[in-house]
Amino acid sequence: MPLTLDLPPLWLCLFLGVVWLMGQALALPLFGVTGTALAGGILALALGLMLLALREMMRARTTFIPHRAPAHLVQSGVFRLSRNPIYLGDALVLLAAILWLDVPLALPLLPLFMLVIRERFIRDEEARLRAAFGAEFDEWATRVRRWL
């Protein structure tokens, strides 16, 4: 498999950079201290969600790296709540940054980020899971929502 730089953390960094630039150019304080407090809680939730997902994937001895074939379909732990808890965590990190940096005009970037992640990663990952696990994946996908 060739090395690719098309990875979700790079997209997250790109979006975080845009949020920061928007904060520099379009200062519009709205969230204040409340936003900072919410950002801290959301960031803790996001990191916890990602760590729990990684732990489940490591327990199952399957990859968490996009573009690789999964060895197992993980349905335990946080994967009972979300089919994509790591990507959900990424989206929450972006939301936390928007609140922390107090850039309300950047809020539309959140659904745009989720769209990019869905189109660039989730669709292919779900196709690989469906090919590898068939009806088991379909049943899980019916029971568990993509994001939350």
C-alpha positions in Angstrom: 0.0 0.0 0.0 1.5 3.4 -1.0 2.2 6.0 1.6 -0.5 8.7 1.6 -0.7 12.1 3.3 -4.5 12.2 3.0 -5.2 11.6 6.6 -7.9 12.9 8.9 -5.6 14.7 11.4 -4.1 16.7 8.5 -7.6 17.8 7.5 -8.3 18.7 11.1 -5.1 20.8 11.3 -6.1 22.5 8.1 -9.6 23.4 9.5 -8.0 24.5 12.8 -5.7 26.8 10.9 -8.6 28.3 9.1 -10.4 28.9 12.4 -7.3 30.5 13.8 -6.9 32.8 10.8 -10.6 33.7 10.9 -10.1 34.6 14.6 -7.3 36.9 13.6 -9.1 38.6 10.8 -12.7 38.5 12.0 -12.7 39.1 15.7 -16.2 39.0 17.0 -16.2 38.0 20.7 -19.4 36.3 21.5 -18.8 33.2 23.6 -16.5 34.7 26.2 -15.8 32.9 29.4 -18.7 30.5 28.8 -17.2 29.5 25.5 -13.8 28.9 27.1 -15.4 26.7 29.8 -17.5 24.8 27.2 -14.4 24.3 25.0 -12.5 22.7 27.8 -15.3 20.2 28.5 -15.8 19.5 24.8 -12.1 19.0 24.3 -11.9 16.6 27.2 -14.9 14.7 25.8 -13.3 14.6 22.4 -10.0 13.2 23.6 -11.7 10.7 25.8 -13.9 9.5 23.0 -10.8 9.1 20.7 -8.8 7.2 23.3 -11.7 4.9 24.1 -12.1 4.1 20.4 -8.4 3.5 20.0 -8.4 1.2 23.0 -11.3 -0.9 21.5 -9.6 -1.1 18.2 -6.3 -2.2 19.7 -8.1 -4.8 21.8 -9.6 -6.2 18.6 -6.2 -6.0 16.9 -7.5 -4.1 14.0 -6.3 -0.9 12.3 -7.3 2.6 13.1 -5.4 4.0 10.1 -7.6 5.1 7.2 -7.1 3.3 3.8 -6.1 0.0 5.5 -8.2 -3.1 5.5 -9.8 -3.9 8.9 -9.1 -7.2 10.6 -12.2 -7.1 12.8 -15.5 -5.2 13.0 -15.4 -3.4 16.3 -18.9 -3.1 17.8 -18.0 -2.8 21.5 -17.4 0.2 23.8 -17.9 3.6 22.2 -18.6 1.8 18.9 -22.0 0.9 20.3 -22.8 4.7 20.3 -21.1 5.8 17.1 -19.7 4.1 14.0 -17.0 6.8 13.8 -16.1 7.9 17.3 -12.6 9.1 16.3 -14.0 11.3 13.6 -16.7 12.5 16.0 -13.8 13.3 18.4 -12.1 15.3 15.6 -15.3 17.3 14.9 -15.6 18.0 18.7 -11.9 19.2 18.7 -12.8 21.6 15.9 -15.9 22.8 17.8 -13.8 23.3 21.0 -11.3 25.4 19.0 -14.1 27.6 17.6 -15.4 28.2 21.1 -12.0 28.6 22.7 -10.8 31.1 20.1 -14.3 32.8 20.2 -14.8 32.7 16.4 -18.6 32.3 16.0 -18.3 33.0 12.2 -16.3 29.7 11.9 -19.2 27.6 13.1 -20.2 26.7 9.4 -16.8 25.0 9.2 -18.0 22.3 11.5 -20.5 20.7 9.1 -18.1 21.3 6.2 -15.4 19.4 8.1 -17.8 16.5 8.7 -18.7 16.5 5.0 -15.1 16.3 4.0 -14.4 13.5 6.4 -17.5 11.6 5.3 -16.6 11.9 1.6 -12.8 11.4 1.9 -12.7 8.7 4.5 -16.0 7.3 5.9 -17.5 6.2 2.6 -14.5 4.1 1.6 -14.1 2.7 5.1 -17.7 1.6 5.2 -17.3 0.0 1.7 -14.3 -2.0 3.0 -16.2 -3.0 6.2 -19.2 -4.0 4.1 -17.0 -6.1 1.7 -15.2 -7.7 4.6 -18.1 -8.3 7.0 -21.2 -8.2 4.9 -24.5 -8.7 6.8 -22.7 -8.2 10.1 -21.7 -4.7 9.1 -25.2 -3.9 7.6 -26.8 -5.0 10.9 -24.4 -2.8 13.0 -24.8 0.1 10.6 -28.6 -0.1 10.9 -28.4 -0.2 14.7 -25.6 2.4 15.2 -25.6 5.9 13.7 -22.6 7.2 11.8 -21.8 10.2 14.0 -23.9 9.9 17.2 
